[in-house]
């Protein structure tokens, strides 16, 4: 006699495994829902904290952008002031050089007039001594 296995038996074990998996899955999903309902308040609180921090960070970033723009404006004004001061210093140096040249010319003219005066004093009589057409007294 040969042994013939029961054709339904392998399928029954598969059905049992499927039912067991379905029961475990349902209990796990139910557990997840239960845990989610317990954690909903904590998650909402954390979401509120995250939203507050995000708002604060955005406000800080806006403030930093504003401060950066103000610093750029101050730097531009300071650079313009430095350039204006350099130009004024250059003009002052040019004016000082022109004044030195004028002083040297004036000193030369004064020395020339003094030499002419001395020559007039020594060569002319008292009544005829003149400088630039003006009689000396």
C-alpha positions as CSV (number, residue, x, y, z in Angstrom):
1,X,0.0,0.0,0.0
2,X,1.2,3.4,-0.7
3,X,0.8,6.4,1.4
4,X,-1.2,9.3,0.0
5,X,-1.1,12.5,1.8
6,X,-4.1,14.5,2.7
7,X,-4.4,17.1,0.0
8,X,-6.1,19.7,2.2
9,X,-3.6,19.5,5.1
10,X,-0.9,21.8,3.5
11,X,-3.5,24.3,2.7
12,X,-4.9,24.3,6.2
13,X,-1.5,25.3,7.6
14,X,-1.3,28.2,5.1
15,X,-4.8,29.3,6.1
16,X,-3.8,29.2,9.8
17,X,-0.7,31.2,9.1
18,X,-2.8,33.8,7.1
19,X,-5.3,34.1,9.9
20,X,-2.6,34.4,12.5
21,X,-0.9,37.1,10.4
22,X,-4.2,39.0,10.0
23,X,-4.9,38.9,13.7
24,X,-1.4,40.1,14.5
25,X,-1.6,42.9,11.9
26,X,-4.9,44.0,13.2
27,X,-3.7,44.1,16.8
28,X,-0.5,45.9,15.7
29,X,-2.5,48.5,13.7
30,X,-4.8,49.0,16.6
31,X,-1.8,49.4,18.9
32,X,-0.3,52.0,16.6
33,X,-3.6,53.9,16.5
34,X,-3.8,53.7,20.3
35,X,-0.2,54.9,20.7
36,X,-0.8,57.7,18.1
37,X,-3.8,58.9,20.0
38,X,-1.6,59.0,23.2
39,X,1.2,60.8,21.4
40,X,-1.0,63.3,19.6
41,X,-0.9,65.9,22.4
42,X,2.9,65.5,22.6
43,X,3.3,65.8,18.9
44,X,1.0,68.9,18.8
45,X,3.1,70.5,21.6
46,X,6.3,69.7,19.7
47,X,4.8,71.1,16.5
48,X,3.9,74.3,18.3
49,X,7.5,74.6,19.7
50,X,8.9,74.0,16.2
51,X,6.6,76.7,14.7
52,X,7.7,79.2,17.5
53,X,11.3,78.5,16.8
54,X,10.9,78.7,13.1
55,X,9.1,82.1,13.5
56,X,11.9,83.3,15.8
57,X,14.6,82.1,13.4
58,X,12.9,83.8,10.5
59,X,12.6,87.1,12.5
60,X,16.3,86.8,13.5
61,X,17.3,86.2,9.9
62,X,15.2,89.2,8.8
63,X,16.9,91.3,11.5
64,X,20.3,90.1,10.4
65,X,19.5,91.0,6.8
66,X,18.4,94.5,7.8
67,X,21.6,94.9,10.0
68,X,23.7,93.7,7.1
69,X,22.1,96.3,4.7
70,X,22.6,99.0,7.3
71,X,26.3,98.1,7.7
72,X,26.7,98.2,3.9
73,X,25.2,101.7,3.8
74,X,27.4,102.9,6.7
75,X,30.5,101.4,5.0
76,X,29.6,103.1,1.7
77,X,29.1,106.4,3.5
78,X,32.4,106.0,5.4
79,X,34.2,105.2,2.1
80,X,32.7,108.3,0.5
81,X,33.8,110.4,3.5
82,X,37.3,108.9,3.3
83,X,37.5,109.8,-0.5
84,X,36.2,113.3,0.2
85,X,38.8,113.8,3.0
86,X,41.6,112.5,0.7
87,X,40.4,115.0,-2.0
88,X,40.3,117.8,0.5
89,X,43.8,116.9,1.8
90,X,45.1,116.9,-1.8
91,X,43.6,120.3,-2.4
92,X,45.1,121.6,0.9
93,X,48.5,120.3,-0.1
94,X,48.1,122.0,-3.5
95,X,47.1,125.2,-1.8
96,X,50.1,125.0,0.6
97,X,52.5,124.4,-2.3
98,X,51.0,127.4,-4.1
99,X,51.3,129.5,-0.9
100,X,55.0,128.5,-0.6
101,X,55.6,129.4,-4.2
102,X,53.9,132.8,-3.6
103,X,55.9,133.3,-0.4
104,X,59.1,132.6,-2.2
105,X,58.1,135.0,-5.0
106,X,57.1,137.7,-2.5
107,X,60.4,137.2,-0.5
108,X,62.3,137.6,-3.8
109,X,60.4,140.7,-4.6
110,X,60.9,142.1,-1.1
111,X,64.7,141.4,-1.3
112,X,64.8,143.0,-4.8
113,X,63.0,146.1,-3.4
114,X,65.3,146.2,-0.4
115,X,68.4,146.1,-2.7
116,X,66.9,148.8,-4.8
117,X,66.3,150.9,-1.7
118,X,69.8,150.5,-0.5
119,X,71.2,151.5,-3.9
120,X,68.8,154.5,-4.0
121,X,70.0,155.5,-0.5
122,X,73.7,155.3,-1.5
123,X,73.5,156.8,-5.0
124,X,70.8,159.4,-4.8
125,X,70.7,162.7,-2.9
126,X,68.1,163.0,-0.2
127,X,65.7,165.0,-2.4
128,X,65.8,162.7,-5.4
129,X,65.6,159.2,-3.7
130,X,62.6,157.4,-5.0
131,X,61.2,153.9,-4.9
132,X,58.6,153.0,-7.5
133,X,58.2,156.7,-8.2
134,X,57.4,157.6,-4.6
135,X,59.9,160.1,-3.0
136,X,61.6,158.8,0.2
137,X,61.4,161.1,3.2
